[in-house]
């Protein structure tokens, strides 16, 4: 009996940790150009929850133990331009975020307006989003699924001159930086820790490029250098 009680307690603690929510200060950026300071619910263990929508309330209620539903306002990504919380900026963009299980279906994985975090701002902008978990876990715990989703976010990139949003794995970083001669030359020489491009080796260069797109840290370094050069 004691073992059963301990097992139930452990499960309850795990569930509480998964669904835990925090209250934080946030700023809303509205479509009419105005801003509003609010308190907002965030979910540290499930960051994808706020991608679909956010729940906010007046800062005067921040110390209340329970906020009644009538005092809570919900916003979908289509309702706002963006919101900012704890120094992080989340912008409403129409993207297709990958999912697991039922959220990997064709219908649910179509492009939708989503709050995604802006990581790098400039001539090439980088955003981060998280995949969605399945409705049912089979053969693995939700805690493991959630940990994997948090550890492996998806990155989106947009080049200002083309106004096209792509996943980082689908971009051609070599082509995107061609208009920045210094950065392009450093990249060709492998000075970012990337594969040194070789003349008359188009297939090898292409294949290495495909692998490099999986290296987030590498691509981030190249994009930062590109933005600095273009902003001179």
Residue pairs with C-beta under 8 A, 6 or more apart in sequence:
14 141
14 143
17 45
17 143
18 45
18 46
18 142
18 143
18 146
19 43
19 45
19 46
20 43
20 44
20 45
21 41
21 42
21 43
22 41
22 42
22 43
22 44
23 39
23 40
23 41
23 42
23 62
24 39
24 40
24 42
24 85
24 86
25 37
25 38
25 39
25 40
25 59
25 85
25 86
26 37
26 38
26 39
26 40
26 54
26 56
26 83
26 84
26 85
27 35
27 36
27 37
27 38
27 83
27 84
27 85
28 35
28 36
28 37
28 38
28 56
28 75
28 80
28 83
29 35
29 80
29 81
29 82
29 83
29 84
30 36
30 80
30 81
31 79
31 80
31 81
37 59
38 56
38 57
38 58
38 59
38 73
39 56
39 57
39 58
39 59
39 61
39 62
40 54
40 55
40 56
40 83
40 85
41 54
41 55
41 56
42 50
42 85
43 49
43 50
45 146
45 150
46 146
47 130
47 150
48 97
48 129
48 130
48 131
48 132
48 133
48 149
50 90
50 115
51 77
51 97
51 114
51 115
51 116
51 129
51 130
52 76
52 77
52 114
52 115
53 74
53 75
53 76
53 77
53 115
54 74
54 75
54 83
54 115
55 72
55 73
55 74
56 72
56 73
56 74
56 75
57 67
57 71
57 72
57 73
58 71
61 67
61 71
75 83
76 113
77 92
77 93
77 112
77 113
77 114
77 115
78 92
78 113
80 92
81 91
81 92
82 89
82 90
82 91
82 92
82 115
83 89
83 90
83 115
84 90
88 117
89 117
89 118
90 115
90 116
90 117
90 118
91 115
91 116
91 117
91 118
91 127
92 113
92 114
92 115
93 113
93 114
93 116
93 127
93 156
93 165
94 111
94 112
94 113
94 114
94 165
95 111
95 112
95 114
95 116
95 127
95 129
95 156
95 165
96 109
96 110
96 111
96 112
97 109
97 112
97 114
97 116
97 129
97 130
97 131
97 132
97 154
98 104
98 109
98 131
98 132
98 154
99 105
99 108
99 109
99 131
99 132
99 133
99 134
100 131
100 132
100 133
100 134
100 145
100 149
101 133
101 134
101 135
101 136
102 108
102 134
102 135
102 136
103 109
103 131
103 132
103 133
103 134
103 135
104 134
108 132
114 129
116 127
116 128
116 129
116 156
117 127
117 128
117 129
118 125
118 126
118 127
119 126
119 127
119 128
119 155
119 220
120 126
120 220
120 223
120 224
120 227
122 160
122 223
122 226
122 227
122 230
122 231
123 159
123 160
123 161
123 226
123 227
123 230
123 231
124 157
124 158
124 159
124 160
124 176
124 223
124 226
124 227
125 157
125 158
125 160
126 155
126 156
126 157
126 168
126 220
126 223
127 155
127 156
127 157
127 158
128 153
128 154
128 155
128 156
129 153
129 154
129 155
129 156
130 149
130 150
130 153
130 154
131 149
131 152
131 153
131 154
132 149
133 142
133 145
133 146
133 149
134 145
137 145
154 167
154 168
155 167
155 168
155 216
155 219
156 165
156 166
156 167
156 168
157 165
157 166
157 167
157 168
157 171
157 176
157 223
158 164
158 165
158 166
159 176
161 179
168 213
168 216
168 219
169 213
169 214
170 213
171 213
171 219
172 209
173 187
173 209
173 212
173 213
173 219
173 222
173 223
174 184
174 187
174 188
174 197
174 205
174 209
176 226
177 183
177 184
177 187
177 222
177 226
178 184
179 230
180 225
180 226
180 229
180 230
182 225
182 229
183 222
183 225
183 226
183 229
186 192
186 225
187 194
187 197
187 222
188 196
188 197
189 196
189 197
190 196
190 197
192 218
192 221
192 222
192 225
193 218
193 221
194 208
194 212
194 215
194 218
194 222
195 205
195 208
195 209
195 211
195 212
197 205
198 204
198 205
212 218
212 219
213 219
